[in-house]
Amino acid sequence: MDGTETRQRRAEELGLRYALSIGKLPRVSEDGPLSVPESQRVSPKLLGTELSRETALSIGLQHWPVFMEVKDLLTLVPPLVGLKGNLEMTLASRLSTAANTGQIDDPREQHRVISSNLALVQVQATVVGFLAAMAALLLGALSRGELDFEKVELLCASSVITAFLAAFALGMLMVCIVIGARKLGVNPDNIATPIAASLGDLITLSILAFFSSFFYKHKALGPAPYHPRSCLPPPIFNSLGDSQSSYSRYLTPLVCIGLMALTPVWVLIAKKNPPIMKILKFGWFPIILAMMISSFGGLILNKTISKEQYKGMAIFTPIICGVGGNLVAIQTSRISTYLHMWSTPGVLPLWMKKFWPNPCSAFCTSEINSMSARVLLFLVIPGHLIFLYVIYLVEGHSVPNSKTFVVFYLLAGLIQVTILLYLAEVMARLTWHQALDPDNHCIPYLTGLGDLLGTGLLALCFLISWLLSEAELDGILELASGPP
C-alpha cells in the first residue's frame, strides 16, 4: 500500500513539474489539492521517446527519420547553417562594398567581379562542407567514446551537397539583389546581408533534410550482411536488385568525389580576379575557425535538447543565433563600406585610431557607426518579442512560457548582440589596420561567435528558468504536504 501511494505521489510530482515547466499550474479538483489533469502527466517510461520526438519537431524535421537515426546530423546543423555567415553573408558584404564603391557599374567589370566571387564561394563551400562533416564526426566520437564509420559516407555526402547547392542558390540570389538595389539607388548593405541570413537557414535546412533522407533511404536498400552460422539461407538477388544495391553502395562516394572534382574549375574562374585569388589563397583560416566555433555550438545543442530541463531549446536556437548573426553582419558590412569609402587599407581614419574604443563611444556618440549600432541594438527586444509571440502561437505546448524565462531570454539576446556589435567595431579596426578586408575576415568570426554565444546563453536561460521552477515547485509541495 505504501509503495502504491509513493508511486502515485511521484507521478503527481512529475506531472506538476511538467506543468510548471510550460508555465501552467494544475487545476484544483475534488480528487485532491494537487490533482494533475491526465493530459499534462508525463510517463517516466516514455520520457526519452517524447523528448526525441520533440527534438525533431522543434527543428521542423520530424518527418525525416534520418535525423532520429543519425544523431551527428544535429551537430552538423549549426556549422552548415553558419555557412550563411561564413560564405553567403561575406559574399553579400563584398558585393555591397563593390556596388557602393562603383566597381560593378561597368558591365565587363561587373561580369568579372560576379563570376569570380561566385566561383570563390563554391570552392569554399565544397571544402568547408567536407570539413564540417569531419568535425561533426569527431565531436560525436569524443562525446560517445567511439567513431561510427557507417555514417561517414552519409554525413560527408549530405554536408558537401548541402553546402554546394545552398551556396550556389544564395549566391545567385545575392547577385540579383545587389544589382537590383544598385539600380534602384538603395544601399545593398541594408538589404542583401539580412536576406542572405534570413533565407540561409530555410534553404540550408531544406536541402540537408532532403538529401540526407534520400541518401539514408538508398543506403538502407542494400542487402543485409549474411552470416555463415545463421540458420537462414543466403539472400538471393536478381539483376535489378544487384544493380540497385550497387547503385546505393556507390551513390554517396560518387557525390563527394564529383563535387570535389569541380573544385579546379571554380579555381580557374576565380583566377580572373586577383583580389579574389588572394582570398582563395589566404582567406581559409577565418572560415575554418568560424566553422569550428559553430560546431561547438552544435555540440552544446546536441547535448542539451535531449534533457528535460532544456525542452524546447532547439526551437529558440536558430532564432537567437540568427538575430545576433544578422545584426552583427549588417554592422560589419556598414563599417567595411565606410572604411573603403573614407580611407585606404592599412590606414585608419583619425577618429578611429583606437583599436579598443570605449564601449560608450561605440554606442553613445553621434558618429555614423555608433548611430547604426544603437539602431540595431534597439531592434533586439522588439524583434525577439515578435518571434516569441509567433513561437507561442505555433508551438506553445512545447516551450516554456513563464515570465521568468521571457525576461532571461530577452536579456540573453541583448547581451549577445551588445557583445557582438562591440567586437565588430574592434575587429573591423584591427583587420583594416593590417590591410585586411573586414568583409572577409570579420563576418565569419562574428557569426560563428554569435552561434556559440547564443547557444550558450540560451542553455543558461533554460537552466536558470528550470531551477527557479524547481524551487517554486518545492515550496508548493511543502505547502501541500503540510497539516490540514
C-alpha positions as CSV (number, residue, x, y, z in Angstrom):
1,M,0.0,0.0,0.0
2,D,2.8,2.4,0.9
3,G,4.5,1.6,-2.4
4,T,1.4,2.3,-4.4
5,E,1.0,5.7,-2.6
6,T,4.6,6.5,-3.2
7,R,4.3,5.8,-7.0
8,Q,1.1,7.8,-7.2
9,R,2.7,10.8,-5.4
10,R,5.8,10.5,-7.7
11,A,3.5,10.6,-10.8
12,E,1.8,13.7,-9.5
13,E,5.1,15.4,-8.9
14,L,6.2,14.6,-12.4
15,G,3.0,16.0,-13.8
16,L,3.4,19.1,-11.7
17,R,7.0,19.6,-12.8
18,Y,5.9,19.3,-16.4
19,A,3.1,21.7,-15.9
20,L,5.3,24.3,-14.2
21,S,8.0,23.9,-16.9
22,I,5.5,25.1,-19.5
23,G,4.1,27.8,-17.2
24,K,0.8,26.2,-16.3
25,L,-0.4,25.3,-12.9
26,P,-2.5,22.2,-12.3
27,R,-6.2,22.6,-11.5
28,V,-7.6,22.0,-8.1
29,S,-10.3,19.4,-8.2
30,E,-12.2,17.0,-6.0
31,D,-9.5,14.4,-6.3
32,G,-7.1,16.3,-4.2
33,P,-5.4,19.6,-3.7
34,L,-2.8,18.9,-6.4
35,S,-4.7,16.8,-8.9
36,V,-3.0,16.9,-12.3
37,P,-5.0,16.6,-15.5
38,E,-4.3,13.4,-17.4
39,S,-3.2,15.3,-20.5
40,Q,-0.5,17.0,-18.6
41,R,1.0,13.9,-17.0
42,V,4.3,12.5,-18.2
43,S,5.1,8.8,-18.0
44,P,8.7,8.2,-16.9
45,K,8.9,5.2,-19.4
46,L,8.0,7.4,-22.4
47,L,10.1,10.5,-21.4
48,G,13.1,9.6,-23.6
49,T,10.8,8.9,-26.6
50,E,8.8,12.1,-26.1
51,L,11.9,14.2,-25.9
52,S,13.3,12.7,-29.0
53,R,10.1,13.5,-30.9
54,E,10.1,17.0,-29.5
55,T,13.8,17.4,-30.6
56,A,12.9,16.6,-34.2
57,L,9.7,18.6,-34.1
58,S,11.5,21.7,-32.7
59,I,13.9,21.8,-35.7
60,G,11.0,21.2,-38.0
61,L,12.3,17.9,-39.4
62,Q,10.1,15.5,-37.5
63,H,9.1,13.8,-40.8
64,W,12.7,12.9,-41.6
65,P,13.7,9.7,-39.8
66,V,17.4,10.2,-40.7
67,F,17.6,12.9,-38.0
68,M,16.4,10.4,-35.5
69,E,18.8,7.7,-36.5
70,V,22.0,9.7,-37.3
71,K,22.5,11.8,-34.3
72,D,25.6,13.5,-35.7
73,L,23.3,15.4,-38.1
74,L,22.2,17.6,-35.2
75,T,25.8,18.6,-34.6
76,L,26.1,19.3,-38.3
77,V,23.2,21.7,-38.4
78,P,24.9,24.8,-36.8
79,P,28.1,24.8,-38.9
80,L,26.1,24.3,-42.1
81,V,23.6,27.0,-41.2
82,G,26.5,29.1,-40.1
83,L,27.9,28.9,-43.7
84,K,25.5,31.8,-44.4
85,G,27.7,33.9,-42.2
86,N,31.0,32.4,-43.4
87,L,30.2,32.5,-47.1
88,E,26.9,34.0,-48.2
89,M,26.9,37.0,-45.9
90,T,30.5,37.6,-46.6
91,L,29.7,37.4,-50.3
92,A,26.8,39.8,-49.9
93,S,29.1,42.2,-47.9
94,R,31.8,42.1,-50.6
95,L,29.3,42.7,-53.4
96,S,27.6,45.5,-51.4
97,T,31.0,47.2,-50.9
98,A,31.8,46.8,-54.6
99,A,28.5,48.3,-55.5
100,N,28.8,51.2,-53.2
101,T,32.3,52.0,-54.5
102,G,31.3,51.8,-58.1
103,Q,33.2,48.6,-59.0
104,I,30.3,46.9,-60.8
105,D,29.0,49.9,-62.8
106,D,30.9,48.8,-65.9
107,P,29.3,45.7,-67.5
108,R,32.6,44.0,-68.2
109,E,33.9,44.6,-64.8
110,Q,30.6,43.5,-63.3
111,H,30.8,40.1,-65.0
112,R,34.3,39.6,-63.8
113,V,33.6,40.5,-60.2
114,I,30.4,38.4,-60.0
115,S,31.8,35.3,-61.7
116,S,35.0,35.3,-59.6
117,N,33.1,35.8,-56.4
118,L,30.6,33.0,-57.1
119,A,33.4,30.7,-58.0
120,L,35.2,31.5,-54.8
121,V,32.1,30.7,-52.8
122,Q,31.7,27.3,-54.5
123,V,35.3,26.3,-53.7
124,Q,34.9,27.4,-50.1
125,A,31.5,25.7,-49.7
126,T,32.8,22.4,-51.0
127,V,35.8,22.3,-48.7
128,V,34.1,23.7,-45.6
129,G,31.2,21.3,-46.1
130,F,33.6,18.4,-46.1
131,L,35.4,19.7,-43.0
132,A,32.1,20.3,-41.2
133,A,31.2,16.7,-41.6
134,M,34.6,15.6,-40.3
135,A,34.2,17.9,-37.3
136,A,30.7,16.6,-36.6
137,L,32.0,13.0,-36.7
138,L,35.0,13.8,-34.4
139,L,32.9,15.7,-31.9
140,G,30.4,12.9,-31.9
141,A,33.1,10.4,-31.4
142,L,34.6,12.4,-28.5
143,S,31.3,12.6,-26.7
144,R,30.3,9.0,-27.3
145,G,33.8,7.5,-27.0
146,E,33.5,5.7,-30.4
147,L,33.5,6.6,-34.1
148,D,30.6,5.3,-36.2
149,F,32.3,4.5,-39.5
150,E,28.9,3.5,-41.1
151,K,27.7,7.1,-41.0
152,V,30.9,8.7,-42.5
153,E,29.8,8.5,-46.2
154,L,26.3,9.7,-45.4
155,L,27.4,12.7,-43.4
156,C,30.1,13.7,-45.9
157,A,27.8,13.4,-48.9
158,S,24.9,15.3,-47.1
159,S,27.2,18.0,-45.9
160,V,29.1,18.6,-49.1
161,I,26.0,18.7,-51.4
162,T,24.1,20.9,-48.9
163,A,26.9,23.4,-48.7
164,F,27.4,23.3,-52.5
165,L,23.7,23.8,-53.5
166,A,22.9,26.3,-50.7
167,A,26.0,28.4,-51.7
168,F,25.0,28.4,-55.4
169,A,21.3,29.3,-54.7
170,L,22.1,32.0,-52.2
171,G,25.0,33.4,-54.3
172,M,22.8,33.9,-57.3
173,L,20.1,35.5,-55.2
174,M,22.7,37.9,-53.6
175,V,23.9,38.9,-57.1
176,C,20.4,39.8,-58.2
177,I,19.6,41.7,-55.0
178,V,22.8,43.7,-55.1
179,I,22.5,44.7,-58.8
180,G,18.8,45.5,-58.3
181,A,19.5,47.6,-55.2
182,R,22.2,49.5,-57.1
183,K,19.9,50.3,-59.9
184,L,17.2,51.5,-57.6
185,G,19.6,53.6,-55.6
186,V,19.2,51.6,-52.3
187,N,22.2,50.7,-50.1
188,P,22.7,47.0,-50.6
189,D,24.3,46.8,-47.1
190,N,20.8,47.2,-45.6
191,I,19.2,44.6,-47.9
192,A,21.5,41.9,-49.1
193,T,23.0,40.8,-45.8
194,P,19.8,40.4,-43.9
195,I,18.1,38.5,-46.8
196,A,21.1,36.1,-47.0
197,A,20.9,35.5,-43.3
198,S,17.1,35.0,-43.3
199,L,16.8,32.7,-46.3
200,G,20.1,30.9,-45.5
201,D,18.5,28.9,-42.6
202,L,15.5,27.8,-44.6
203,I,17.4,26.8,-47.8
204,T,20.2,25.1,-46.0
205,L,18.0,23.0,-43.7
206,S,15.6,22.1,-46.5
207,I,18.5,20.8,-48.7
208,L,20.1,19.0,-45.8
209,A,16.9,17.3,-44.8
210,F,16.0,16.2,-48.3
211,F,19.4,14.9,-49.4
212,S,20.3,13.2,-46.0
213,S,17.0,11.5,-46.1
214,F,17.5,10.5,-49.7
215,F,21.0,9.1,-49.1
216,Y,19.8,7.3,-45.9
217,K,16.9,5.6,-47.7
218,H,19.1,4.4,-50.6
219,K,21.7,3.3,-48.1
220,A,19.1,1.2,-46.4
221,L,18.2,-0.5,-49.7
222,G,21.4,-2.5,-49.8
223,P,21.4,-6.2,-48.9
224,A,21.8,-7.2,-45.2
225,P,25.1,-9.0,-44.4
226,Y,24.9,-12.8,-44.5
227,H,26.4,-14.7,-41.5
228,P,27.6,-18.3,-42.3
229,R,26.4,-19.6,-38.9
230,S,22.9,-18.3,-39.5
231,C,20.1,-20.9,-40.0
232,L,18.6,-18.8,-42.8
233,P,19.7,-19.4,-46.4
234,P,21.9,-16.8,-48.1
235,P,20.0,-14.0,-49.8
236,I,19.3,-14.3,-53.5
237,F,19.1,-11.1,-55.6
238,N,18.1,-10.7,-59.2
239,S,19.9,-8.4,-61.6
240,L,17.6,-5.5,-60.7
241,G,18.3,-6.0,-57.0
242,D,22.1,-6.3,-57.6
243,S,22.2,-3.1,-59.7
244,Q,20.1,-1.2,-57.2
245,S,22.3,-2.4,-54.3
246,S,25.5,-1.5,-56.3
247,Y,24.0,1.9,-57.1
248,S,23.1,2.5,-53.4
249,R,26.6,1.5,-52.3
250,Y,28.5,3.9,-54.5
251,L,26.0,6.8,-54.5
252,T,27.4,8.8,-51.6
253,P,31.1,8.4,-52.6
254,L,30.3,9.4,-56.1
255,V,28.5,12.6,-54.9
256,C,31.5,13.6,-52.8
257,I,34.1,12.8,-55.5
258,G,32.0,14.5,-58.2
259,L,31.6,17.8,-56.3
260,M,35.2,17.8,-55.2
261,A,36.3,17.2,-58.8
262,L,34.6,20.5,-59.8
263,T,36.9,22.5,-57.5
264,P,39.7,23.1,-60.1
265,V,37.0,24.5,-62.5
266,W,36.0,27.1,-59.9
267,V,39.6,27.9,-59.1
268,L,40.3,28.7,-62.8
269,I,37.3,31.1,-62.9
270,A,38.4,32.8,-59.7
271,K,41.9,33.4,-61.2
272,K,40.4,36.1,-63.4
273,N,40.2,38.5,-60.3
274,P,43.5,38.9,-58.4
275,P,41.9,40.1,-55.2
276,I,39.6,37.1,-55.2
277,M,42.5,34.8,-55.8
278,K,44.3,36.3,-52.8
279,I,41.2,35.5,-50.7
280,L,41.3,31.9,-52.1
281,K,44.9,31.5,-51.1
282,F,45.0,33.2,-47.7
283,G,41.3,33.5,-46.5
284,W,40.8,30.0,-45.3
285,F,41.7,30.5,-41.6
286,P,38.7,32.7,-40.6
287,I,36.2,30.4,-42.4
288,I,37.6,27.2,-40.9
289,L,37.9,28.6,-37.4
290,A,34.4,30.0,-37.6
291,M,33.1,26.6,-38.7
292,M,34.8,25.0,-35.7
293,I,33.3,27.6,-33.3
294,S,29.9,26.9,-34.7
295,S,30.5,23.2,-34.4
296,F,31.0,23.6,-30.6
297,G,27.7,25.4,-30.5
298,G,26.2,22.4,-32.3
299,L,27.7,20.1,-29.7
300,I,26.0,22.2,-26.9
301,L,22.7,21.9,-28.8
302,N,23.1,18.1,-29.3
303,K,23.9,17.5,-25.6
304,T,21.2,19.7,-24.1
305,I,18.0,19.3,-26.1
306,S,17.6,15.6,-25.0
307,K,17.3,16.7,-21.4
308,E,14.0,17.6,-19.7
309,Q,15.2,21.0,-18.4
310,Y,16.1,22.1,-21.9
311,K,12.9,21.1,-23.6
312,G,12.1,23.5,-26.4
313,M,15.7,24.8,-26.7
314,A,16.0,23.7,-30.3
315,I,13.1,26.0,-31.3
316,F,14.8,29.1,-29.9
317,T,18.4,28.2,-31.0
318,P,18.1,29.3,-34.7
319,I,16.3,32.4,-33.6
320,I,18.7,33.8,-31.1
321,C,21.7,32.8,-33.3
322,G,20.1,34.1,-36.4
323,V,19.2,37.5,-34.9
324,G,22.7,38.0,-33.5
325,G,24.3,37.0,-36.7
326,N,22.1,39.2,-38.9
327,L,22.6,42.3,-36.8
328,V,26.3,42.0,-36.4
329,A,26.8,41.2,-40.1
330,I,24.8,44.3,-41.1
331,Q,27.0,46.4,-38.8
332,T,30.3,44.9,-40.0
333,S,29.3,45.4,-43.6
334,R,28.4,49.1,-43.0
335,I,31.8,49.6,-41.2
336,S,33.6,48.0,-44.0
337,T,31.9,50.1,-46.6
338,Y,32.6,53.2,-44.5
339,L,36.3,52.3,-44.3
340,H,36.5,51.6,-48.1
341,M,35.0,55.0,-48.9
342,W,36.9,57.2,-46.4
343,S,40.3,55.5,-46.0
344,T,42.8,53.2,-47.6
345,P,43.7,49.7,-46.3
346,G,46.3,49.9,-43.5
347,V,45.4,53.4,-42.6
348,L,42.6,54.1,-40.1
349,P,40.7,57.5,-40.0
350,L,41.8,59.8,-37.2
351,W,38.5,59.3,-35.3
352,M,39.0,55.5,-35.4
353,K,42.7,55.3,-34.3
354,K,41.9,53.4,-31.0
355,F,41.9,49.7,-31.5
356,W,39.9,49.1,-28.4
357,P,37.4,52.0,-28.2
358,N,35.4,52.9,-25.1
359,P,32.1,50.9,-25.2
360,C,30.3,54.2,-24.6
361,S,31.9,55.7,-27.7
362,A,30.8,52.6,-29.7
363,F,27.2,53.1,-28.8
364,C,26.6,56.6,-27.5
365,T,28.2,59.1,-29.9
366,S,27.0,61.0,-32.9
367,E,29.4,59.1,-35.2
368,I,27.6,57.2,-38.0
369,N,28.8,53.7,-37.0
370,S,27.8,54.4,-33.4
371,M,24.3,55.6,-34.5
372,S,23.8,52.4,-36.6
373,A,24.9,50.3,-33.6
374,R,22.3,52.0,-31.5
375,V,19.6,51.4,-34.0
376,L,20.5,47.7,-34.4
377,L,20.6,47.3,-30.6
378,F,17.2,48.8,-30.2
379,L,15.8,46.2,-32.6
380,V,16.8,43.3,-30.4
381,I,13.9,43.4,-27.9
382,P,11.1,44.1,-30.3
383,G,12.4,41.5,-32.8
384,H,12.6,38.8,-30.1
385,L,9.2,39.6,-28.7
386,I,7.7,39.2,-32.2
387,F,9.5,35.8,-32.6
388,L,8.3,34.8,-29.1
389,Y,4.7,35.6,-30.0
390,V,4.9,33.5,-33.2
391,I,6.6,30.6,-31.3
392,Y,3.9,30.5,-28.6
393,L,1.2,30.6,-31.3
394,V,2.7,27.6,-33.2
395,E,4.5,25.6,-30.5
396,G,3.1,26.9,-27.3
397,H,2.8,23.4,-25.7
398,S,6.5,22.6,-26.4
399,V,8.2,25.7,-24.9
400,P,8.3,27.4,-21.5
401,N,6.1,30.4,-21.3
402,S,6.8,31.7,-17.9
403,K,7.6,35.4,-17.4
404,T,10.9,34.5,-15.8
405,F,12.1,32.7,-18.9
406,V,10.9,35.5,-21.2
407,V,12.9,38.0,-19.2
408,F,16.1,35.9,-19.1
409,Y,15.7,35.1,-22.8
410,L,15.4,38.8,-23.8
411,L,18.4,39.6,-21.5
412,A,20.4,36.9,-23.2
413,G,19.6,38.3,-26.6
414,L,20.6,41.8,-25.6
415,I,23.9,40.7,-24.0
416,Q,24.7,38.6,-27.1
417,V,24.1,41.5,-29.6
418,T,25.8,44.0,-27.4
419,I,29.0,41.9,-27.2
420,L,28.9,41.2,-31.0
421,L,28.4,44.8,-32.0
422,Y,31.3,46.0,-29.9
423,L,33.5,43.2,-31.2
424,A,32.5,44.2,-34.7
425,E,33.9,47.7,-34.1
426,V,37.1,46.3,-32.6
427,M,37.7,43.6,-35.2
428,A,37.0,45.9,-38.2
429,R,39.6,48.4,-36.9
430,L,42.2,45.7,-36.3
431,T,41.8,44.0,-39.6
432,W,41.8,47.3,-41.5
433,H,45.0,48.3,-39.7
434,Q,46.5,45.1,-41.0
435,A,45.4,45.9,-44.6
436,L,42.8,43.1,-44.5
437,D,39.2,43.4,-45.7
438,P,36.7,43.3,-42.8
439,D,34.2,41.8,-45.2
440,N,36.3,38.6,-45.5
441,H,37.9,38.4,-42.1
442,C,35.4,39.7,-39.6
443,I,32.0,38.4,-40.5
444,P,32.9,34.7,-40.3
445,Y,34.4,35.1,-36.8
446,L,31.5,37.2,-35.6
447,T,28.7,34.9,-36.9
448,G,30.5,31.8,-35.5
449,L,31.0,33.5,-32.2
450,G,27.3,34.6,-32.3
451,D,26.2,31.0,-32.7
452,L,28.4,29.9,-29.7
453,L,27.3,32.8,-27.6
454,G,23.6,32.4,-28.5
455,T,23.6,28.7,-27.8
456,G,25.4,29.0,-24.5
457,L,23.3,31.9,-23.2
458,L,20.2,30.2,-24.3
459,A,21.1,27.0,-22.4
460,L,21.8,29.1,-19.4
461,C,18.4,30.7,-19.7
462,F,16.7,27.3,-19.8
463,L,18.8,26.1,-16.8
464,I,18.0,29.1,-14.7
465,S,14.3,29.0,-15.6
466,W,14.2,25.3,-14.7
467,L,16.0,25.8,-11.4
468,L,13.6,28.6,-10.4
469,S,10.6,26.4,-11.3
470,E,12.1,23.6,-9.2
471,A,12.4,26.0,-6.3
472,E,8.8,27.1,-6.8
473,L,7.6,23.5,-7.0
474,D,9.4,22.6,-3.8
475,G,7.6,25.4,-2.0
476,I,4.2,24.3,-3.4
477,L,4.8,20.7,-2.4
478,E,5.8,21.8,1.2
479,L,2.5,23.7,1.5
480,A,0.5,20.8,0.0
481,S,2.1,18.2,2.3
482,G,1.6,20.3,5.4
483,P,-1.0,19.6,8.1
484,P,-4.6,20.2,7.1
